Amino acid sequence: MNFNLRKLEIFFEVVRCGNISRAAQRLSLTQPAVSSAISSLESEVGFLLFKRTKYAAELTPEARHMAESVDHILASCRNLERLSDELRNGRVGKLQVGCMPGLSYSFLPKVISGFHAENPEARIALKTFDSKKVVNWVKAGHCDIGIAEMPETPTNLITHSYQLKMLCAVHIDSPLAQKEVITVQDMHEQPMITLEESHPVTSDISTLFRKACCNLNVIAEIHVFPSGLSMVNEGMGSMLVDPVTARDFTRRSDSQIVLKPFEPDITFDVAVILPALHTSSRLCQAFYQQLKSKIDELVEKNITPEINPV
C-alpha cells in the first residue's frame, strides 16, 4: 500500500486540531478538500478514522493507533528534508582531513574550529601524517582533503599550491640573533639543522650554499620541522623553516627562538590537495574553499616574522 504523504499530513492535522474546519484553516485548505482527503485515506486503509459530529471529529481506536505511526513518519520526513537541505548546502556529514605535521598543530585546528562554528552538525577527523602519506591517503580516498608538501608528480590529484618564504630560526643567545636579515654568507660554517638529505628543500639549500661558495655545516637531520625547532631551542644550531610552523613554535612560553628573514629566498612549497578520481562531497567543497581563503590570507600578509626581544 502506497500512502500519499499529503493525506497523512492532513489526517494528522485533523487529529491535532480535533476539528476538520480548524484543520482546514491551519492547512490553508477548504473544508471539503480536507474531508475528501480523509475519506480517500479511509478507503485506502479500509476502516473509519473519525466519527463526525456537529462540533468535532472523534478519533476511532484504530485511528488513534495509526496516528502514533503517522507522527513518526512525518517527523522522519521533516528530518530527511532538513538533512537534504544541509547536505545540499555542505553543512553536515563527516570529513576526513589529512595534514602534514607543521600545519596540524595550530593553523589547521583554528581553521577547523571556525568551520565547525558555522557548520555544527559536521564531524571532522584530523589525521596528522608526513606529506607522502597524506598524498597517498588522499589519492586512495581515505582522506577527503589534505595539506602536504607539493607532490613532485601530482597525478590523480587536484592541487592548489602555495610558496611560503622560509625564515631562519636561531637561538636567542646566538650572535645571529642580532642581525636584521640573515644571509647565506652569514651561515657559512655555522651549525645547521635541516630536513633529511633527500628532501627537495635540503637540496635547494645545498645548491644555494654551493653557488655562494659557502660551507653547509649540517649537524642534524630531522623528518619534520617541529623536531628541528626543538633542537634550535636547545641551542644546537640554526634552521630554515616554514613561517607557519616557526610562528607557532615561538608563541610557546618556553621558546628561546628568534625568527629572521633569510636571503636569498628559499621557499617551502605546500598544497591543498583533493582526489581527482573521487567525487568530493559538498561539505568537503565548502571546507576546501574556506581552507584556501585562510592560506591565501597568510600568503598575502607574507607572514612577517615576530621578532623576539634580544
N, C-alpha and C positions, 0 to 999 in steps of 0.2 A: 504494500500500500504506500503510495507516494503522497505525502501530505504537502499542502500548499502552505508555505511559511506565513503568507499574509493572513490566511484564515486562522492560523494558530495565534497570531498576534491579536486579531480581532476577538477570538474566543477568550484569550487571557485578559484582555482589557474589560470585557463584559464581566468576567469573574472578579476583577479588581474593583470595578465600579458597582457591581450588583444591580446594574440597570442598563438596559440597551440604549436608551436615549442619551444617558450621560456618557456612555462609552462612545457613542457616535460623535458627540461633541468633542471629546478628547482626541478622537482619531481624525477629526475634520471630515467625517462621512455623514451621509444621510442615514436616518434610522432604518429605512427599508434596505439600504445596502448592507448594514450590519446584520439585520435579520436574515437576509438572503445568504450571507456568508455563513451564519450559524446553522441555518437549515441545510446548506450544502455540506458542511462538516459533519453534521448529524447523519446525513445519508452515507457519507464515506465511512464513518466509524460503526454505523449500524445500531446506534442507541441514542436515546434522548439526552441532551446535555443540560437543558434548562426547562424548568416548569414555569411557563409565563404566567404572571399575574398582572393585575392592572397597574401595580406600582413597582414591581421588581421582577428580576429573573432569578429564580431559585435554582441553585445547582443540584443536579441529581447526584446520588452517591457515586455513580460511575464517573461523572464529570469531575467530581472532587478529586478522585484518584488521578484522573488524566491531567488535571491542572498542575499537579506537582511535577509531572514529567515535562509538560509544556513549559513550565517556568525554567527548568534546567536547560531545555532545548533552546529557548530564546536567549538565556544568559550565555550559553555557549556560542550562539550566533553573534551576539554582541561582542564577546571576547575575540571571536575569529575576525570580525570586522575591524576591531581595534588593532589586532595583531597584523592584519593585512596592511592597514594604513601605516603602522610603524615600520614594517618590513619594507614597504614601498618607499618610505622616506629615510631608510637606513638608520633607524633608531633602536632596533632590537636585534638579537642574535648573539653568537659567540664569535670572537675574533682572536685568532692566534697570531701574535706578533713576535717575530724573531729579531734580535738586536745584538750587535757587537758589544763587547763589554763597556767600552769607554762612554757610550751614549746611553747605556741602560741604567746607570746609577742615579742620575739626576734629571737630565734633559728629557728623556723619553717618559719617565714616570710623571713629570709635570704635564706633558702633552696628553698622556692617557687620562690624568686626573681632570683636565679641562674638558676633554671629550666626554668623559663619563658624566660630568656635571650636566652636560647638555643632553646626554642620552643615558639616563639612569637605568634603563632596562637592559642595556648592553652588558655582556660579560666579556672581559678582555683578559687573555692569558699572555703574560710577557715571558718569553724564553730567552735567556742570555747564552749565546754561543759565540765561538770565534767566527770570523766572517765567512770562511769557507763552508762551515756547517749551516750558517744562516742561508747562504746561497743555495746549498743543496736541499735544505728543507723547504724553501720557497718553491724551487723547481718541482719538487715532488708533491707539493700541495699540503705538506704537514704544517706549514705556516702560511697564513693568508697574505702577509706583507712582511717585509724585513728592512732593516737598515744594516748595511755592511760596507766594507771597503769595495770600491768599484771593481767588479769582476773583470779579469783580463779578457775573457770570452763570454759575454753576456747572452749566450744562446738560450732560447726558451724563457727569456725574462723581459719584462718591461722595466726600464730603468730611468730614473731621474737623478742625474749625477750633480755633485757639488764639489768644488775645490776649496778646501779650508787652508788658509795660510798657517803654517806651523810656527809655534813660538818656542823660544829657548827657555827651559826651566833650569834654574840654578839655585844652589843653596844660598840662603840669606847671608852667610859668612864668606862666601866666595868673592874674590876681587871682581869677578864678572858682574856681580850684583850692582856694582857702582856705575856700570855703563848704561847709557840710554838705549843703545842698539848694539847687539852682538853680531859680529861678522864672522865669516868662515875663518879669516885670519886670526881673530881672537881665540878661536877654538883649536888652533894648531897645537898639537901635543897635549891638549887638555883631556883629562879622563872623561870619557863619554859612555853613556848607556844608550843602546839602540835596540830596535826590533831585531828579530833574527836575521842573520846574514842574507838569507834567501828572499827576504821581504823586499818588494819594489821600492819602498821608501828608503830602506837602508842602502839599496843600490844607488838611488838618486843622491843620497848624502855622500857615498863613497866617490861617485863621479864628480860631485861638486868639489870635494876636498882635493881630489887628484888634479883637476883643472886649475885649482888655485895654488898648487904645489904645497899643500898643507898636509900634515900627517894626521890621519884619523886614528885616535888612540881609544879603541873600544875596550873597555874593561869588563863589560857585562852585556849580555844579550837577553832580551825578555820577549815573551809571547804577546803580552798586552800592555798598553801604556800605563794603567794604574800601578802595575808592579814596578815599572821603572821609576815612576814618580815617588814611590815609597823609598826607593834607593837614593834618589836625589834628596829626599827629605832627611835621609840619614847622613848626607854629606859625601856620598860615594863619588859623585861626578855630576855632569850636566846631561841634558837630554832635549832633543827636539820632539815636540809633542803637539797633537791637535789641540786647538784652542778650547773646545768644549770640555774635554777631559781635564785639561790643565786648570781651567777656571773652577770646575767643580772641586778639584783637589785643594786649591788654595783657599777655598772657603772653610776648610776644616779648621777646627780650633788648634790642632797641633801642627799646622802647616808651617814649615820653615823654608818655603819655596818662593822665589821671586820669578816672575814671568817677564821676558824681554822680547821685543821684536827681533827677528833674525834676518840677516841679509847675506847673500841674495835669497829670494823667496824659495822655499821648499813647500810644496802643497801636499796635503793629505786628501786623497780623493775618496769620497764616500757616495753612496747611492741609496735612494729609496727604491726597493725592488718589489715587483709583483710577478706572479707566474703568468707566462704568456699562453700556456696550454690549459689553464683552468679559469673558469669564469669567476670573477670576483663578485662577492655579494655587495648589495647596496651599502651595507654597514661598512664594509671594507673600503669601498669607494669614498664614502664620507670621511672615514678616518684618514685615508690617503691624502685627500685634499687638505685636511687640517694639519697633518704632519708636514706636508710640503710647505704650507704657508709659514709654519713655525721655523723650519730650517731656512726658508727664504729670508725671514727676519734676521736670523743670525748672520747670514752672508751679507745682507745689506748693511748691517751695523758694522760689519768687518771685525766684530768681537775684539775691541781694543783690550790689551792685557790690563789686568788690575794690579798695578804695581804695589808691592808691599813696601811699607816704610823701612828704610835701612839706615 
